Amino acid sequence: MAISLLSPFYAQGGAFPSENEGCQSCHTEMIHPVVKRATLEGCVSCHAASRSEEGLMKVGNEDHSEVDLRTMTKAGQFAPGMHLPITYEGTRIGDAPNEMVLISAGEFTMGSDGRLPDEGPAYKVMLKDYFMDRYEVTNLQYKQFIDATSRKSPRYFENRTFPEGYADHPVVFVSWYDAEAYCAWAGKRLPTGEEWEKGARGDDARVYPWGNKFNITRANMPQRWQTLKEGGSTTPVGAFEEGKSPYGLYDMSGNVWEWTSSWYKAYPGNKKPTENYGETYKTLKGGSWWNCSFYKCGASAPAFNRSFFLRTTRNKSFGFRCAKDVGDEV
């Protein structure tokens, strides 16, 4: 079945539509609850039993194509709410450093009082204007950097290039030093933890980039891979249109943890000290696709979440995006 790179996959016969399209446009009398479409327990759980011996499933009427459920759903090629295939030829984003979005000056709420000790207490932060990358830095973009600087390539690159079909996936297995060097090479810098969090949650103290209600369809989080019963993977940057932040930044929840320039320190007024605070570890923000044992499944989704690691750490779920001061040269 041919897949358009930019078209929603439900228009190609997929099984996970947006709010009023896809399955619902045909199945007006469907008996399964609409809410189950968001958890992959609707279309797939019912229709999976309808596979032929060849592993193909008829979806809807004669206007639908046959869908290979084994390779498209179980293998995690598509996700609920994601309108892009996992891999594709070429690039949507390009190889130049990411376009940037202006984050306007103003006050916002940093942290939270309702969860982990290192995330609170919530407090007000005033920031001046600054820019942040719309997307996480991709494999293709990072390749331009290592080609220009002869810096060592990430461990999953072969012959100094990324796997076929993964040009627009976020680069991973990069240390804090790697991320800092790329941003400097691109005429930018790493964001502070404060800048990152404001870019993710705006000025209304929302929990997630899209609002205050958890939604499995709006980010590449561990839950979606658990539902698909697969090991998990990064997804192309910008795959979750409805998951973007108030400023239009993509993947601020899930996909990859993102390095910041901030040390892992206690917030003002924090009364639960830990020996980890100080200038040993750098803060990462945003959570990832991977259900790491430290935070458990789901805990990494909120915009106020943070993690901390040594600057030399490289991980399959660590990436980054860049920031820039207003007035700096591009």
Phi, psi and omega in degrees: 000127182289139180241124173281137185296322188254349182281144173302137188288343177293337176287346178259013180101014181287177188245003183234089186281168170279188196306315186233026184231185174067232184307315187294334180294333177261317186269067183290340180251021185298140187271341181280143183300142180301325183300332182287344176295332183278352181242011179069008181264358180272268184306311188290314184297327180278315188275343182300328180288351182266009179297146172278177179297336180277359179086013181258151181231135172278128179246114176074216187263195185294348179281346180273153171274165172283141183243130176275096185294329181298316186267337184265329185252298183299322181282358174079023181289334175230158179229158177299129179081357180262129185253022179225145172292158180298314179235151177198161179285150175075202184216142170269331191267328182092174185260353179284157176307148186304146168296155185240157181241136178283126173257113188290149179300149178155179182264146174213168179267124178256134175082188184207151177262000192254007186217244187284148184302323184282356179266000184219178002282159176296141179209162183271138178231135175255126179237149173276175177302143173201169178249148171225150176298139177292327183235162168293149179295133187264169176303314182296317178296318180293327178298322178299322180293311182290330177292323182282332187247352184063022176291151181300139181277157175301155190296336181271353173290146172238131185053039176064029173218159185279164179298149180301135179091356185249024182303319186263007173283151177295139176294141178229182186055042175243135177280172174300321180295321177298313181296316179299318181294319178298312182300319178296319178299326181275004181078027182230199178206169173286145176287154169287165176300323178294314179297318180299313185292322176296318178299331182277321190244358178070204185251013181251014176060031179294158182279316182243161179304330183265351182152208185251358181250128178299138182214115184294342184274359190247006178198160178272087185245167181303329183300322183292326178284328174296319179296321180280352180057042178233166184289335178104164184191160166293163174236160179304142180299143179078015184287336186251088184302318184279000179260004184288160184281173178302337180265002180086022177270136184262152173059035175280354169230126179080188184071280174222146167298145183239127178297143170237172179276354188277140170289155178278096183233161178290144174286157179304130178087000179292128184248016179237083184291155174217149179294347181281340178293147178138209181245049174251317184248148173262150182274138170244151183229156166105343183071185184204184176286343190265134179276078183289150187292337184289314185260346181068170185293131173091334186292339184274357185287320183299146183292340180272358178295151173210156176229173182212137180211161173297150183295342180272355185290135172236135189214153180292350180239017179253126174220209181187167165222168186249164175229175180199145175285146173295132180100346177288150176291144178288000000 
